[in-house]
């Protein structure tokens, strides 16, 4: 079968020291400190063979994530941009949907409590948590000590077939009758990124009360999915800060009330103007440029009248954040980090929201074939304005 594979050379930076969970020459939790000269290619691999608890899924749609872009992107020294858990070579792809073609005898469907059936439409988590380490036992699977990740350390879904343990697989049956077959699988491929946004603003950010103001910095897929979630949760005003006109217009379709172009206007002043001097109750940092946007967030919190604001960091970046503790103390504000999408009923809640009217399909702006994935990842590295590019299989 055809797959899209990313490989890179293990060449740790001089000041890098292996951590207790790193595996020499294979796996690291700090990808941008180790992997050099990434290379993408379309390669042939055997169809995976499944075990008793696994399912084999025929991929129907798989979206390109910013993580895919940054894993395949090199800095001036040749090191990958992506700072997280990685093991190469690996088949990329983790935002996917498909159809079950084979299920192991112990591959249980959480929807029916029976074995997955051939033909079941499904999606899957990208975080492969172990279930027995302390973070997992404490209810924090996104922070599993033995974490593996689909498309990062384990072969992913830019492939005709992908195998996944049933514990991570979720049925898309609830979308039947709500979407055409084509749109069902397109929507299903958006469950994973939408769940990342849900985990950020609802679980880690604490959610909102109807009538709250929220500010989203960054109009990529995660930021725009958060727009849909927060409008559905009752936000009075969703303010999107995004310099790209194309992404800003997409934000309007997702429910944005006010747009800010931070390259042309003062973010804090504009935010305070449209909220009557209050500012936002929730800020989502989804740009990956914390050094640039945090001064604006801090100014808005300091000059606004809202107390108890929460800033959620969801974009992955190795850059330092400029921060004044006095602002957080006086304004009773807080900053939280958000990683992943697993646990807390996030996947089934997102699927239910999609089934009951939360439409995230406008996120997909371009459809391609598997063979076109590498060139489109390179286009996104160059600033291509597309929001979500999705690979659609026959």
C-alpha beads as a LAMMPS data file, in Angstrom:
LAMMPS data file: protein, C-alpha beads

394 atoms
393 bonds

1 atom types
1 bond types

-500.0 500.0 xlo xhi
-500.0 500.0 ylo yhi
-500.0 500.0 zlo zhi

Masses

1 110.0

Atoms # bond

1 1 1 0.000 0.000 0.000
2 1 1 1.053 3.622 -0.558
3 1 1 2.074 5.716 2.426
4 1 1 3.632 9.131 3.138
5 1 1 6.788 8.639 5.208
6 1 1 8.915 11.193 7.028
7 1 1 12.517 10.364 7.882
8 1 1 15.263 12.452 9.488
9 1 1 18.777 11.991 10.819
10 1 1 19.364 11.476 14.557
11 1 1 21.916 14.169 15.333
12 1 1 21.418 15.658 18.830
13 1 1 22.512 19.232 19.430
14 1 1 25.707 19.567 21.485
15 1 1 23.907 20.639 24.658
16 1 1 21.180 17.974 24.390
17 1 1 21.140 15.157 26.936
18 1 1 19.010 12.053 26.594
19 1 1 16.074 12.015 28.993
20 1 1 14.967 8.946 30.888
21 1 1 12.207 8.293 28.321
22 1 1 14.296 8.938 25.210
23 1 1 15.579 5.992 23.161
24 1 1 18.987 6.531 21.580
25 1 1 18.747 6.812 17.813
26 1 1 14.998 6.244 17.709
27 1 1 12.672 8.287 19.950
28 1 1 12.812 11.625 21.744
29 1 1 10.428 13.929 23.588
30 1 1 12.272 16.976 22.201
31 1 1 12.227 16.542 18.447
32 1 1 13.674 19.930 17.521
33 1 1 16.767 19.185 19.615
34 1 1 17.590 15.932 17.830
35 1 1 16.153 15.335 14.362
36 1 1 17.960 16.907 11.410
37 1 1 17.375 17.161 7.648
38 1 1 13.778 15.835 7.420
39 1 1 12.751 14.181 4.162
40 1 1 9.270 13.317 2.907
41 1 1 8.462 10.624 0.389
42 1 1 5.664 8.407 -0.869
43 1 1 6.641 4.827 -0.064
44 1 1 5.194 1.333 -0.352
45 1 1 4.520 -0.607 2.851
46 1 1 2.726 -3.833 3.669
47 1 1 -0.861 -3.680 4.915
48 1 1 -0.624 -3.864 8.743
49 1 1 -1.535 -7.083 10.520
50 1 1 -3.715 -6.664 13.588
51 1 1 -3.697 -8.265 17.026
52 1 1 -6.651 -9.430 19.178
53 1 1 -7.547 -5.940 20.468
54 1 1 -6.857 -4.000 17.264
55 1 1 -8.892 -2.891 14.273
56 1 1 -7.745 -2.402 10.698
57 1 1 -9.242 0.726 9.169
58 1 1 -9.426 1.585 5.476
59 1 1 -8.640 5.296 5.437
60 1 1 -11.208 7.550 3.756
61 1 1 -9.934 11.023 4.717
62 1 1 -6.803 12.273 6.490
63 1 1 -6.053 15.946 7.101
64 1 1 -2.680 17.685 7.158
65 1 1 -1.951 19.026 10.647
66 1 1 0.405 21.842 11.587
67 1 1 2.441 19.208 13.393
68 1 1 2.981 17.374 10.094
69 1 1 4.134 20.636 8.548
70 1 1 6.560 21.423 11.362
71 1 1 7.973 17.900 11.597
72 1 1 8.896 18.126 7.926
73 1 1 10.222 21.696 8.212
74 1 1 13.864 22.491 8.991
75 1 1 15.303 25.574 10.669
76 1 1 18.521 27.318 9.639
77 1 1 20.601 24.515 11.146
78 1 1 18.517 21.780 9.561
79 1 1 16.654 20.733 12.746
80 1 1 12.912 20.117 12.603
81 1 1 10.604 22.818 13.952
82 1 1 8.356 20.435 15.894
83 1 1 9.444 20.340 19.569
84 1 1 7.573 17.240 20.719
85 1 1 7.564 13.439 20.837
86 1 1 8.879 11.907 17.613
87 1 1 10.399 8.703 16.262
88 1 1 11.474 8.424 12.632
89 1 1 11.036 7.024 10.075
90 1 1 7.265 7.091 10.488
91 1 1 4.169 7.241 8.314
92 1 1 2.554 10.618 8.974
93 1 1 -1.144 11.359 9.483
94 1 1 -3.381 11.401 12.535
95 1 1 -6.492 13.451 11.667
96 1 1 -8.401 10.673 9.947
97 1 1 -11.631 8.788 9.436
98 1 1 -12.312 5.504 7.742
99 1 1 -14.128 2.195 7.707
100 1 1 -13.381 -0.901 9.765
101 1 1 -12.328 -3.760 7.474
102 1 1 -11.114 -6.192 10.140
103 1 1 -11.433 -6.409 13.917
104 1 1 -9.630 -8.588 16.441
105 1 1 -11.659 -10.895 18.657
106 1 1 -11.229 -8.521 21.627
107 1 1 -11.601 -5.245 19.700
108 1 1 -14.593 -3.843 21.588
109 1 1 -16.727 -0.996 20.270
110 1 1 -17.537 1.420 23.121
111 1 1 -20.825 2.331 21.438
112 1 1 -22.198 -1.208 21.418
113 1 1 -19.973 -3.041 23.948
114 1 1 -19.514 -5.650 21.233
115 1 1 -16.739 -6.298 18.755
116 1 1 -16.330 -3.698 16.017
117 1 1 -18.146 -4.729 12.852
118 1 1 -16.879 -4.582 9.310
119 1 1 -18.120 -1.399 7.661
120 1 1 -18.369 0.685 10.848
121 1 1 -17.347 4.331 10.193
122 1 1 -14.729 5.363 12.746
123 1 1 -12.077 7.819 13.809
124 1 1 -9.395 7.474 16.476
125 1 1 -7.403 9.307 19.074
126 1 1 -3.844 10.199 18.181
127 1 1 -2.560 9.832 21.769
128 1 1 -1.822 6.174 22.530
129 1 1 -1.904 6.212 26.344
130 1 1 -0.904 3.120 28.296
131 1 1 -3.638 3.175 31.023
132 1 1 -1.355 1.924 33.838
133 1 1 1.186 4.710 34.563
134 1 1 0.459 7.273 37.296
135 1 1 -0.794 10.067 34.983
136 1 1 -3.158 7.601 33.289
137 1 1 -4.300 6.228 36.649
138 1 1 -4.882 9.792 37.852
139 1 1 -7.083 10.489 34.832
140 1 1 -4.582 12.408 32.694
141 1 1 -4.010 10.183 29.629
142 1 1 -2.682 13.118 27.571
143 1 1 0.352 13.061 29.847
144 1 1 0.977 9.322 29.798
145 1 1 4.540 8.386 30.790
146 1 1 4.630 5.702 28.096
147 1 1 2.942 7.766 25.412
148 1 1 3.082 6.811 21.759
149 1 1 1.484 8.967 19.057
150 1 1 -0.164 8.000 15.796
151 1 1 1.764 9.556 12.925
152 1 1 4.571 10.711 15.212
153 1 1 6.059 7.543 16.720
154 1 1 3.655 4.930 15.309
155 1 1 2.740 4.580 11.627
156 1 1 -0.190 6.865 10.882
157 1 1 -3.040 7.361 8.441
158 1 1 -1.478 8.883 5.346
159 1 1 -1.820 5.315 4.168
160 1 1 -4.486 3.192 2.544
161 1 1 -4.872 1.201 5.762
162 1 1 -4.028 1.963 9.385
163 1 1 -4.228 -0.242 12.477
164 1 1 -5.310 1.106 15.865
165 1 1 -6.058 -0.535 19.202
166 1 1 -9.815 -0.484 19.821
167 1 1 -9.417 1.472 23.068
168 1 1 -8.564 4.571 20.974
169 1 1 -11.225 4.068 18.283
170 1 1 -14.558 5.914 18.263
171 1 1 -17.607 5.144 16.158
172 1 1 -19.003 7.784 13.791
173 1 1 -22.413 6.108 13.553
174 1 1 -23.978 9.176 15.214
175 1 1 -23.147 11.208 12.092
176 1 1 -25.154 8.933 9.805
177 1 1 -28.337 10.618 8.624
178 1 1 -26.898 14.010 9.583
179 1 1 -24.338 14.139 6.760
180 1 1 -23.941 12.616 3.324
181 1 1 -21.465 9.730 3.190
182 1 1 -18.812 12.032 1.722
183 1 1 -19.330 14.717 4.360
184 1 1 -19.511 12.130 7.148
185 1 1 -15.920 11.081 6.518
186 1 1 -14.724 14.657 5.977
187 1 1 -16.341 15.623 9.298
188 1 1 -14.970 12.504 10.964
189 1 1 -11.434 13.522 10.018
190 1 1 -11.986 16.786 11.924
191 1 1 -12.921 15.099 15.216
192 1 1 -9.280 14.893 16.347
193 1 1 -8.319 18.563 15.805
194 1 1 -11.692 19.725 17.133
195 1 1 -11.085 17.592 20.230
196 1 1 -7.712 19.314 20.706
197 1 1 -9.565 22.637 20.714
198 1 1 -12.271 21.258 23.051
199 1 1 -9.680 19.963 25.495
200 1 1 -7.994 23.374 25.469
201 1 1 -10.967 25.672 26.027
202 1 1 -13.322 23.396 27.977
203 1 1 -11.165 20.984 29.967
204 1 1 -7.932 22.904 30.531
205 1 1 -9.373 26.411 30.245
206 1 1 -12.316 25.573 32.475
207 1 1 -14.938 26.461 29.894
208 1 1 -17.055 29.601 29.902
209 1 1 -20.405 30.833 31.127
210 1 1 -22.979 31.927 28.546
211 1 1 -22.416 35.620 27.945
212 1 1 -18.622 35.564 28.393
213 1 1 -16.195 37.204 25.975
214 1 1 -13.429 35.105 24.448
215 1 1 -10.372 35.983 22.369
216 1 1 -8.787 33.529 19.944
217 1 1 -5.284 34.382 18.770
218 1 1 -4.575 32.465 15.576
219 1 1 -7.073 31.445 12.917
220 1 1 -5.677 28.039 12.061
221 1 1 -7.800 24.875 12.336
222 1 1 -7.478 24.631 16.148
223 1 1 -8.319 28.292 16.693
224 1 1 -11.295 28.155 14.339
225 1 1 -12.571 24.884 15.826
226 1 1 -12.439 26.632 19.199
227 1 1 -14.605 29.391 17.741
228 1 1 -17.327 26.854 16.903
229 1 1 -17.088 25.222 20.328
230 1 1 -17.221 28.495 22.273
231 1 1 -20.130 29.919 20.273
232 1 1 -21.995 26.681 20.936
233 1 1 -21.133 27.064 24.639
234 1 1 -22.775 30.506 24.708
235 1 1 -20.001 33.051 24.244
236 1 1 -21.458 36.534 23.769
237 1 1 -18.515 37.730 21.701
238 1 1 -15.813 35.675 20.033
239 1 1 -12.951 37.917 18.910
240 1 1 -10.435 36.459 16.468
241 1 1 -6.965 37.947 16.018
242 1 1 -5.695 36.830 12.615
243 1 1 -3.726 38.739 9.939
244 1 1 -4.656 36.419 7.044
245 1 1 -7.737 37.745 5.229
246 1 1 -8.650 34.256 4.020
247 1 1 -8.541 32.782 7.524
248 1 1 -10.318 35.800 8.980
249 1 1 -13.171 35.327 6.512
250 1 1 -13.264 31.642 7.410
251 1 1 -13.556 32.710 11.036
252 1 1 -16.749 34.597 10.240
253 1 1 -18.272 31.410 8.822
254 1 1 -17.364 29.594 12.040
255 1 1 -19.108 32.214 14.211
256 1 1 -16.574 34.988 14.914
257 1 1 -18.207 38.247 16.025
258 1 1 -15.228 40.603 15.711
259 1 1 -11.968 40.405 13.768
260 1 1 -8.639 41.964 14.673
261 1 1 -5.687 42.261 12.307
262 1 1 -2.768 42.529 14.760
263 1 1 -0.457 43.785 12.011
264 1 1 -2.671 46.821 11.401
265 1 1 -4.280 47.632 14.758
266 1 1 -3.573 47.488 18.473
267 1 1 -4.915 44.132 19.668
268 1 1 -5.554 45.203 23.264
269 1 1 -7.213 48.513 22.330
270 1 1 -9.492 46.881 19.775
271 1 1 -10.404 44.060 22.153
272 1 1 -11.285 46.500 24.918
273 1 1 -13.288 48.652 22.500
274 1 1 -15.534 45.790 21.345
275 1 1 -16.038 44.430 24.883
276 1 1 -16.909 47.725 26.531
277 1 1 -13.595 47.894 28.363
278 1 1 -13.923 44.438 29.918
279 1 1 -11.477 42.363 27.869
280 1 1 -11.823 38.608 27.520
281 1 1 -12.697 35.965 30.097
282 1 1 -10.777 33.360 28.093
283 1 1 -7.795 33.795 25.770
284 1 1 -6.593 30.988 23.496
285 1 1 -2.994 31.198 22.260
286 1 1 -3.132 29.251 18.996
287 1 1 -0.488 31.091 16.969
288 1 1 2.693 29.304 18.041
289 1 1 4.264 32.764 18.418
290 1 1 4.040 33.329 22.187
291 1 1 6.897 35.821 22.243
292 1 1 4.914 38.083 19.907
293 1 1 1.372 37.735 21.234
294 1 1 1.820 37.552 25.008
295 1 1 2.642 41.260 25.416
296 1 1 -0.707 42.015 23.742
297 1 1 -2.572 39.524 25.938
298 1 1 -0.915 40.909 29.049
299 1 1 -1.817 44.481 28.090
300 1 1 -5.456 43.517 27.523
301 1 1 -5.652 41.760 30.907
302 1 1 -3.985 44.676 32.713
303 1 1 -6.063 47.416 31.128
304 1 1 -9.343 45.494 31.022
305 1 1 -11.871 45.345 33.843
306 1 1 -12.444 41.581 33.758
307 1 1 -10.983 39.566 36.623
308 1 1 -10.162 35.857 36.642
309 1 1 -9.189 35.673 32.959
310 1 1 -7.621 32.410 31.819
311 1 1 -5.006 32.171 29.072
312 1 1 -4.758 28.747 27.455
313 1 1 -1.631 27.822 25.500
314 1 1 -2.468 25.206 22.874
315 1 1 0.010 25.921 20.044
316 1 1 3.294 24.040 20.287
317 1 1 6.387 26.252 20.348
318 1 1 9.820 26.174 21.965
319 1 1 9.973 29.959 22.334
320 1 1 10.085 31.667 25.737
321 1 1 7.045 33.631 26.918
322 1 1 7.593 37.217 28.151
323 1 1 5.567 37.500 31.323
324 1 1 4.928 39.943 34.185
325 1 1 3.758 38.163 37.312
326 1 1 2.299 41.345 38.770
327 1 1 -0.330 41.441 36.027
328 1 1 -1.507 37.922 36.844
329 1 1 -1.537 38.652 40.561
330 1 1 -3.423 41.935 40.470
331 1 1 -5.947 40.801 37.841
332 1 1 -6.397 37.296 39.351
333 1 1 -5.497 35.854 35.948
334 1 1 -4.029 32.458 35.175
335 1 1 -2.165 30.682 32.412
336 1 1 -2.592 26.978 31.637
337 1 1 -1.015 24.687 29.095
338 1 1 -3.041 22.258 27.012
339 1 1 -1.823 19.105 25.296
340 1 1 -3.761 16.441 23.480
341 1 1 -7.399 15.439 23.315
342 1 1 -7.838 12.170 25.226
343 1 1 -9.934 11.392 28.281
344 1 1 -12.772 13.341 29.945
345 1 1 -15.280 12.142 27.325
346 1 1 -13.896 14.650 24.837
347 1 1 -14.104 12.559 21.647
348 1 1 -17.715 11.374 22.138
349 1 1 -18.805 14.890 23.158
350 1 1 -17.278 16.383 20.031
351 1 1 -18.899 13.711 17.851
352 1 1 -22.263 14.348 19.560
353 1 1 -21.874 18.093 19.018
354 1 1 -21.165 17.507 15.336
355 1 1 -24.175 15.206 15.085
356 1 1 -26.425 17.832 16.650
357 1 1 -25.459 20.745 14.459
358 1 1 -21.921 21.975 15.145
359 1 1 -20.647 22.237 11.581
360 1 1 -16.855 22.359 11.239
361 1 1 -16.728 21.383 7.564
362 1 1 -15.844 24.969 6.502
363 1 1 -12.389 24.301 7.981
364 1 1 -11.560 22.110 4.986
365 1 1 -10.533 24.370 2.121
366 1 1 -8.675 21.996 -0.206
367 1 1 -8.908 18.293 -1.069
368 1 1 -5.965 16.344 -2.480
369 1 1 -4.780 12.806 -3.282
370 1 1 -2.262 10.811 -1.247
371 1 1 0.505 11.373 -3.782
372 1 1 0.030 15.136 -3.371
373 1 1 0.529 15.189 0.408
374 1 1 4.302 15.914 0.397
375 1 1 4.030 18.860 -1.999
376 1 1 1.126 20.331 -0.052
377 1 1 3.004 20.049 3.238
378 1 1 5.771 22.054 1.582
379 1 1 3.212 24.621 0.357
380 1 1 1.957 25.090 3.918
381 1 1 5.532 25.649 5.085
382 1 1 5.733 28.554 2.640
383 1 1 2.677 30.293 4.055
384 1 1 -0.061 28.818 1.852
385 1 1 -3.343 30.450 3.021
386 1 1 -5.354 27.200 3.058
387 1 1 -6.947 26.423 6.419
388 1 1 -7.204 22.627 6.311
389 1 1 -5.917 20.516 3.437
390 1 1 -7.435 17.044 3.474
391 1 1 -6.320 13.941 1.641
392 1 1 -9.357 12.100 0.289
393 1 1 -8.976 8.410 -0.606
394 1 1 -11.013 6.663 -3.287

Bonds

1 1 1 2
2 1 2 3
3 1 3 4
4 1 4 5
5 1 5 6
6 1 6 7
7 1 7 8
8 1 8 9
9 1 9 10
10 1 10 11
11 1 11 12
12 1 12 13
13 1 13 14
14 1 14 15
15 1 15 16
16 1 16 17
17 1 17 18
18 1 18 19
19 1 19 20
20 1 20 21
21 1 21 22
22 1 22 23
23 1 23 24
24 1 24 25
25 1 25 26
26 1 26 27
27 1 27 28
28 1 28 29
29 1 29 30
30 1 30 31
31 1 31 32
32 1 32 33
33 1 33 34
34 1 34 35
35 1 35 36
36 1 36 37
37 1 37 38
38 1 38 39
39 1 39 40
40 1 40 41
41 1 41 42
42 1 42 43
43 1 43 44
44 1 44 45
45 1 45 46
46 1 46 47
47 1 47 48
48 1 48 49
49 1 49 50
50 1 50 51
51 1 51 52
52 1 52 53
53 1 53 54
54 1 54 55
55 1 55 56
56 1 56 57
57 1 57 58
58 1 58 59
59 1 59 60
60 1 60 61
61 1 61 62
62 1 62 63
63 1 63 64
64 1 64 65
65 1 65 66
66 1 66 67
67 1 67 68
68 1 68 69
69 1 69 70
70 1 70 71
71 1 71 72
72 1 72 73
73 1 73 74
74 1 74 75
75 1 75 76
76 1 76 77
77 1 77 78
78 1 78 79
79 1 79 80
80 1 80 81
81 1 81 82
82 1 82 83
83 1 83 84
84 1 84 85
85 1 85 86
86 1 86 87
87 1 87 88
88 1 88 89
89 1 89 90
90 1 90 91
91 1 91 92
92 1 92 93
93 1 93 94
94 1 94 95
95 1 95 96
96 1 96 97
97 1 97 98
98 1 98 99
99 1 99 100
100 1 100 101
101 1 101 102
102 1 102 103
103 1 103 104
104 1 104 105
105 1 105 106
106 1 106 107
107 1 107 108
108 1 108 109
109 1 109 110
110 1 110 111
111 1 111 112
112 1 112 113
113 1 113 114
114 1 114 115
115 1 115 116
116 1 116 117
117 1 117 118
118 1 118 119
119 1 119 120
120 1 120 121
121 1 121 122
122 1 122 123
123 1 123 124
124 1 124 125
125 1 125 126
126 1 126 127
127 1 127 128
128 1 128 129
129 1 129 130
130 1 130 131
131 1 131 132
132 1 132 133
133 1 133 134
134 1 134 135
135 1 135 136
136 1 136 137
137 1 137 138
138 1 138 139
139 1 139 140
140 1 140 141
141 1 141 142
142 1 142 143
143 1 143 144
144 1 144 145
145 1 145 146
146 1 146 147
147 1 147 148
148 1 148 149
149 1 149 150
150 1 150 151
151 1 151 152
152 1 152 153
153 1 153 154
154 1 154 155
155 1 155 156
156 1 156 157
157 1 157 158
158 1 158 159
159 1 159 160
160 1 160 161
161 1 161 162
162 1 162 163
163 1 163 164
164 1 164 165
165 1 165 166
166 1 166 167
167 1 167 168
168 1 168 169
169 1 169 170
170 1 170 171
171 1 171 172
172 1 172 173
173 1 173 174
174 1 174 175
175 1 175 176
176 1 176 177
177 1 177 178
178 1 178 179
179 1 179 180
180 1 180 181
181 1 181 182
182 1 182 183
183 1 183 184
184 1 184 185
185 1 185 186
186 1 186 187
187 1 187 188
188 1 188 189
189 1 189 190
190 1 190 191
191 1 191 192
192 1 192 193
193 1 193 194
194 1 194 195
195 1 195 196
196 1 196 197
197 1 197 198
198 1 198 199
199 1 199 200
200 1 200 201
201 1 201 202
202 1 202 203
203 1 203 204
204 1 204 205
205 1 205 206
206 1 206 207
207 1 207 208
208 1 208 209
209 1 209 210
210 1 210 211
211 1 211 212
212 1 212 213
213 1 213 214
214 1 214 215
215 1 215 216
216 1 216 217
217 1 217 218
218 1 218 219
219 1 219 220
220 1 220 221
221 1 221 222
222 1 222 223
223 1 223 224
224 1 224 225
225 1 225 226
226 1 226 227
227 1 227 228
228 1 228 229
229 1 229 230
230 1 230 231
231 1 231 232
232 1 232 233
233 1 233 234
234 1 234 235
235 1 235 236
236 1 236 237
237 1 237 238
238 1 238 239
239 1 239 240
240 1 240 241
241 1 241 242
242 1 242 243
243 1 243 244
244 1 244 245
245 1 245 246
246 1 246 247
247 1 247 248
248 1 248 249
249 1 249 250
250 1 250 251
251 1 251 252
252 1 252 253
253 1 253 254
254 1 254 255
255 1 255 256
256 1 256 257
257 1 257 258
258 1 258 259
259 1 259 260
260 1 260 261
261 1 261 262
262 1 262 263
263 1 263 264
264 1 264 265
265 1 265 266
266 1 266 267
267 1 267 268
268 1 268 269
269 1 269 270
270 1 270 271
271 1 271 272
272 1 272 273
273 1 273 274
274 1 274 275
275 1 275 276
276 1 276 277
277 1 277 278
278 1 278 279
279 1 279 280
280 1 280 281
281 1 281 282
282 1 282 283
283 1 283 284
284 1 284 285
285 1 285 286
286 1 286 287
287 1 287 288
288 1 288 289
289 1 289 290
290 1 290 291
291 1 291 292
292 1 292 293
293 1 293 294
294 1 294 295
295 1 295 296
296 1 296 297
297 1 297 298
298 1 298 299
299 1 299 300
300 1 300 301
301 1 301 302
302 1 302 303
303 1 303 304
304 1 304 305
305 1 305 306
306 1 306 307
307 1 307 308
308 1 308 309
309 1 309 310
310 1 310 311
311 1 311 312
312 1 312 313
313 1 313 314
314 1 314 315
315 1 315 316
316 1 316 317
317 1 317 318
318 1 318 319
319 1 319 320
320 1 320 321
321 1 321 322
322 1 322 323
323 1 323 324
324 1 324 325
325 1 325 326
326 1 326 327
327 1 327 328
328 1 328 329
329 1 329 330
330 1 330 331
331 1 331 332
332 1 332 333
333 1 333 334
334 1 334 335
335 1 335 336
336 1 336 337
337 1 337 338
338 1 338 339
339 1 339 340
340 1 340 341
341 1 341 342
342 1 342 343
343 1 343 344
344 1 344 345
345 1 345 346
346 1 346 347
347 1 347 348
348 1 348 349
349 1 349 350
350 1 350 351
351 1 351 352
352 1 352 353
353 1 353 354
354 1 354 355
355 1 355 356
356 1 356 357
357 1 357 358
358 1 358 359
359 1 359 360
360 1 360 361
361 1 361 362
362 1 362 363
363 1 363 364
364 1 364 365
365 1 365 366
366 1 366 367
367 1 367 368
368 1 368 369
369 1 369 370
370 1 370 371
371 1 371 372
372 1 372 373
373 1 373 374
374 1 374 375
375 1 375 376
376 1 376 377
377 1 377 378
378 1 378 379
379 1 379 380
380 1 380 381
381 1 381 382
382 1 382 383
383 1 383 384
384 1 384 385
385 1 385 386
386 1 386 387
387 1 387 388
388 1 388 389
389 1 389 390
390 1 390 391
391 1 391 392
392 1 392 393
393 1 393 394
